[in-house]
Amino acid sequence: MEAIYAKDLLIGALGLYFASMAVFNFGCCTNGACFTTIRPNSKSMDDVSYEEIN
């Protein structure tokens, strides 16, 4: 809205681009390179040992 009031075409275009990224759920990471894989945890919760501190 501020770009319309200031009559700034470049800022308005950038604002529309970033707003459309949020609405349509796309971005620079469309090839799937931005997520990390979940590795299976080899340790179970039974392997945890605790030491009492006085």
Secondary structure in CASP SS format (residue, H / E / C, confidence):
PFRMAT SS
TARGET T0000
AUTHOR 0000-0000-0000
METHOD secondary structure of the structure
MODEL  1
M C 1.00
E H 1.00
A H 1.00
I H 1.00
Y H 1.00
A H 1.00
K C 1.00
D C 1.00
L H 1.00
L H 1.00
I H 1.00
G H 1.00
A H 1.00
L H 1.00
G H 1.00
L H 1.00
Y H 1.00
F H 1.00
A H 1.00
S H 1.00
M H 1.00
A H 1.00
V H 1.00
F H 1.00
N C 1.00
F C 1.00
G C 1.00
C C 1.00
C C 1.00
T C 1.00
N C 1.00
G C 1.00
A C 1.00
C C 1.00
F C 1.00
T C 1.00
T C 1.00
I C 1.00
R C 1.00
P C 1.00
N C 1.00
S C 1.00
K C 1.00
S C 1.00
M H 1.00
D H 1.00
D H 1.00
V C 1.00
S C 1.00
Y C 1.00
E C 1.00
E C 1.00
I C 1.00
N C 1.00
END
